């Protein structure tokens, strides 16, 4: 599975309110499927207008595997 996050030098984007995204650590970041590309672009425009440094979209590749045996 592939999901996307917006990342700046100051943190990752959390978009509880898409009009006012905040920056957080990766554990609280909003993640987006490819289908949300328009929302990603909108958030990127807002962050560029705020002069956030080194704005980029990072792809997270998620795999699933059994980790704890015998639970």
C-alpha positions in Angstrom: 0.0 0.0 0.0 1.2 3.5 -0.8 0.1 6.6 1.0 1.4 10.2 0.9 2.3 12.8 3.4 3.3 16.5 3.0 6.5 17.3 4.7 8.5 20.5 5.4 11.7 21.3 7.3 9.5 22.0 10.3 7.4 18.8 10.3 4.6 16.9 8.7 1.2 18.2 7.8 -2.0 17.4 9.8 -5.1 18.6 8.1 -8.0 18.3 10.5 -9.1 21.6 9.0 -7.8 21.7 5.4 -8.0 25.5 5.4 -5.5 25.7 8.3 -3.1 22.7 8.2 -0.7 22.4 11.2 2.8 20.8 11.4 3.3 17.8 13.6 5.5 14.8 14.1 5.2 11.8 11.7 3.1 9.9 14.3 0.3 12.4 14.0 0.6 13.3 10.3 -2.4 13.1 7.9 -1.8 10.5 5.2 -3.5 10.5 1.8 -4.2 8.0 -0.9 -3.4 8.8 -4.5 -7.1 9.7 -5.0 -6.6 12.7 -2.8 -4.1 14.4 -5.1 -6.3 17.6 -5.4 -6.4 18.0 -1.6 -2.6 17.4 -1.5 -2.1 20.2 -4.1 -4.5 22.5 -2.1 -2.5 22.0 1.1 0.8 22.5 -0.7 -0.5 25.9 -2.0 -1.4 27.0 1.5 1.9 25.9 2.9 3.8 27.6 0.0 1.9 30.8 0.8 3.1 30.5 4.4 6.7 30.2 3.1 7.3 26.8 4.6 10.8 25.6 3.7 11.6 22.6 1.6 7.9 21.5 1.0 7.7 18.0 -0.5 5.4 15.1 -0.8 6.8 11.9 0.7 5.5 8.4 -0.3 5.0 5.9 2.5 5.1 2.3 1.4 3.3 0.2 4.0 3.6 -3.6 4.2 1.8 -6.0 6.5 3.4 -9.0 8.1 2.9 -11.0 11.2 5.1 -9.6 13.9 4.1 -11.3 17.2 3.6 -15.0 17.0 1.4 -16.9 19.4 -0.7 -14.1 20.8 
